[in-house]
């Protein structure tokens, strides 16, 4: 039997008994951050024709730049309560603004 845990609260989720929600997140460089229009077919053709130049450009790219170009995906399992909380504040903006200060 496959066992799942909520990735937010750690609660064990039984597939036959508990509702389980899946959150998938994709992170990648926005198309508009490139120098050329991504949908421009001429750009794609020119890029394919200029293999020698593009190889030199790739060799000159810094490791930090390569990391920012990467495509990453994340997958999380959530229980019903955490699913509701996630939908109310998916980027945790409200919890960051609140801060955690003691009342002195």
N, C-alpha and C positions, 0 to 999 in steps of 0.2 A: 504494500500500500504506500502511495506517495504521501509524504507529509509536507505541509506548507506552514510557514510562520509569517506573520505580518512583519514587513520590513520596517515599519515605523515603531510599533509598540512591542513586538516580539511575541505576541500572543500566538499560540498554536492553532492552526486552522484545520479542521477535519473536513475533507472534501464533500462528504455526504451530508454533513450537518450545518456547516458554516458557509455564509456567502463570502466569496473571495473575489477581489477586484484586482485587475492587472493594470499597472501604469507603465507605459512605454515612452521613453524620452529619447529624441534624436538631437544630437548637437553637431552642427557643422558650420563651416564658413558660409556667410550669406553671399549670394551670387553678386549682389551689387558692390561688394568689397573688391571685386576684381577690376582691373583697369579697362577691360572690354566688356561689351554687352554679352551675357551668357547665351542669349538666344540668337546671336548673330552667327549665321552659318559661315560667313566669310572668315570670321575670326577662327572658327574651328578648323576650316580648311587651311588657313595660313599657319595655324599652330602645328598641324600635321605636316605641312611642307617644310617647316623650319625646325626639323628634328635636331640638327647640329647646334643651332643657336639655343634651343630650349634645353638641351643637355648641359650646355655651359651654364645657363641660368640656374638649373636645378643644382648643379655642383656648388654654386655660389650662395645658395640659400642657407641661412643660419638654422641651427637645430631648433631654436625657439619658434621660428617661423613655420617649420615643418610640423611641429606639434600643434600649432594653431590651425593648420589646414586639415588636420585629421577629422575623420567622421567617427563619432562615438554614439553608441546606443546604451541605454540603461533600461532595466526591467525590474519592477518592484511588485510584490504581492501585498495587498492591503486588506485588513479586516473592514467590516462595515463602518465602524466608528471612525477609523483613520481615513477611510475613503471619503466620508463626509467632511472631515477636517481638511483633507487635501484639496477637495473641490472648492472650499471656501477661501483658501489661501495657497494656491499651488507653488508659488515662489517663496513662501514664508516671509513675505514683505511685512505683514502686520506684526509678526512675532519679533522680527528684527528691530522694527521701530520702537516697540514697547520697551525693550531693554529689560535687564533684570537687576534692578537696584534695590537695596534694602532701604526701608523707611527708618531713617535715624531721627 
